[in-house]
Amino acid sequence: MPEATTPKRQDRLRQWAARRHALPPSAIRVRLAAGDASFRRYFRLQLPDGTTRILMDAPPDREDSRPFVAIAEKWRSVGLPVPALHGVDLAEGFIELDDLGDTPLQACFQGDDNPDTLAWHERALELIHALQNHAPVEELAAYDAALLGRELDLFPDWCLGEWLGMAPPPGWEALRDSLIAEALDQPVVAVHRDFDAMNLMVCGDALHLIDFQDAVAGPLSYDLISLLCGRYCRFPPARFASWVETFRVRAIADGRLLADVDPATFHRQAQAMAAQRSLKVLGIFCRLTLRDAREGYLERLPHFLGHLEDSLADLPDHANMRTWLADTFRPALAARLEAGI
């Protein structure tokens, strides 16, 4: 089991929290609140007066918490809704932060076409605008060609090679180069890098950002795609296109995008970004399953394959890839999932 879940480490976390609040360990309650795809674990701390906080346990030999702390402090200073940090011990890998409750955004969804689902997506889009308008990019790592390429390579390495035992499709290198070029041709903004509903907490009437430690300076459309092509919804092409166009108009009005970027160009860039992210996720989910022994990821692969097919439908230069997905990859994926391997 990950170190963060062992009784010994939990006891160290409890003692650390008790010392911070000048209390004996017996006076506080600590219980598991959540885990994630990394080695981080989150615990809810309850103090004698009823106050609750979240304790992040990120073993320093497994997770570097410095980016999380730096980004949290910087983003909060410019008014972005991120949890306040009340205590930080980087040597131990312990952080005490605001308790934002137990309602991630996906808990508010009631079907892709439900008015409440659509309204919540509108609010999340507003948060992307706020993030891009206010978060500085100077100290963020660059979402450069090397990083984009490493992410894309997760698909042939882990999904095709390790899980399905397949070779990359014909034209893979051309597709890879094209998707990287489309991403790098966009304005650079602060990118959360996993702006999915699970990383947006509903607290009161507001949305709050969490899990932002991997933020980078990168393409304007990336977080837009993370939201619209996430793991919980798959919207019809017309609705997707409408949101993308509304985003383009707003980005031009705010000065994040040049006015000469026409609707067709931005839509193509967004769909190329969607293809990049879907390929990345297909690879990551296989890696989480095979390398890290995580459960619950393989059954999500068909959903992201659907996202990938949607994006390629608007990228006619890559029609061969879409044909390969339909004729070769989708049958292989279905057979492997049915076999339960």
C-alpha positions, -999 to +999 in steps of 0.1 A: +000+000+000+012+036-005+032+049+024+006+076+031-020+050+041+002+031+066-008+034+103+027+046+112+025+075+088-011+083+098+001+085+134+029+110+124+003+131+106-019+131+137+009+141+160+020+169+136-015+183+135-018+181+173+015+200+178+003+226+154-028+233+174-011+227+208-034+198+216-028+162+227-033+137+198-063+123+216-081+156+214-084+156+176-100+134+150-084+125+117-101+104+091-095+096+055-112+121+032-099+112-003-071+098-023-061+105-059-041+090-088-008+100-072+006+091-038-011+120-021-038+113+005-062+137+021-075+135+057-102+155+074-090+170+107-117+178+133-106+200+162-124+201+196-143+233+187-158+216+156-135+233+131-125+211+103-095+213+080-080+190+053-046+175+059-026+166+028-002+137+032+023+137+003+053+115+011+084+136+001+101+106-014+071+102-037+057+137-042+072+171-044+048+195-027+068+227-034+049+234-066+015+230-048+025+254-021+040+280-044+010+279-068-015+280-040+001+311-024+005+329-058-030+321-071-047+330-038-028+363-037-044+373-071-079+364-059-083+329-074-105+305-054-079+280-040-077+267-004-057+287+021-027+270+035-027+270+074+005+249+079+032+235+057+060+210+065+077+201+033+103+178+050+075+156+063+052+161+034+023+174+055+001+204+046-030+217+065-055+236+043-091+248+041-118+221+042-138+227+010-163+200+018-172+167+000-189+179-032-168+178-063-185+193-093-195+160-110-218+154-080-239+182-094-243+167-129-275+151-138-269+140-174-252+157-203-283+177-215-296+186-180-300+224-175-281+222-142-252+203-158-250+229-185-252+258-160-224+244-139-203+241-170-209+278-177-197+286-142-166+265-147-159+283-179-160+316-161-134+302-137-111+294-166-114+330-178-105+342-143-076+318-141-062+329-175-067+366-168-051+367-134-027+338-128+009+347-136+029+324-159+064+336-152+073+309-126+053+280-142+071+253-161+066+255-199+041+232-216+066+229-244+071+204-273+090+180-251+063+177-225+035+176-251+054+148-268+060+128-237+023+130-229+014+118-264+039+090-262+019+075-233-006+062-259+017+040-280+039+031-250+012+021-225-022+018-242-010+001-274+023-015-264+019-026-228-018-032-226-029-042-261+004-055-275-001-034-307+022-013-328+015+024-333-008+031-363+005+042-397+011+080-397+015+082-359+046+104-361+028+129-384-002+131-361+021+135-331+040+164-348+008+181-360-009+180-326+022+195-309+024+222-335-012+232-331-007+234-293+024+256-296+007+279-320-017+292-293-012+320-268+005+309-235-016+312-203-016+296-169-029+260-174-043+240-145-036+209-166-065+188-151-094+212-151-119+183-148-150+184-127-133+162-100-108+190-094-135+217-089-151+217-055-185+232-049-184+250-015-214+271-008-223+288-040-187+290-053-163+267-073-128+262-059-097+249-076-078+219-062-051+196-074-033+223-093+003+213-085+010+203-121+001+237-135+021+249-164+024+278-189+007+265-220-019+266-247-050+288-243-074+260-251-061+233-228-082+238-197-112+245-219-108+210-234-101+194-200-136+207-189-156+200-221-139+166-228-136+153-193-145+120-178-181+127-169-198+142-199-197+139-237-215+168-254-230+169-289-207+186-315-230+216-318-229+224-281-192+218-280-187+242-309-209+268-294-189+268-261-156+269-280-167+299-301-180+318-270-147+311-254-128+325-284-149+357-284-143+362-247-106+356-250-103+382-277-123+407-257-100+401-227-068+404-248-057+368-244-062+360-281-055+381-312-086+393-330-075+379-363-079+343-350-111+333-368-137+308-356-125+280-379-089+283-368-096+283-331-121+254-334-094+234-352-069+243-325-093+232-298-101+199-315-063+193-319-059+200-282-088+176-275-071+149-295-038+154-277-055+152-243-076+121-252-045+102-264-027+113-232-055+101-210-058+067-228-021+062-220-022+075-185-052+053-175-034+022-188-002+032-170-022+037-137-036+002-141-005-017-152+023+001-134+005+014-103-021-013-098-049+013-096-085+001-102-114+018-120-095+033-150-098+008-178-136+011-179-132+048-187-112+041-218-143+039-242-155+073-230-122+089-239-120+070-272-153+087-279-138+121-272-109+112-295-132+102-323-152+134-319-121+156-321-107+138-352-140+142-370-132+179-373-095+173-383-098+160-419-061+158-423-061+129-399-089+109-414-066+078-416-062+079-379-100+080-374-104+050-397-077+031-378-095+038-345-128+025-359-114-006-378-085-017-355-083+000-322-119+001-311-124-037-317-092-045-299-101-023-270-136-039-267-122-074-269-096-067-242-122-051-219-146-080-224-119-105-216-114-086-183-077-084-185 
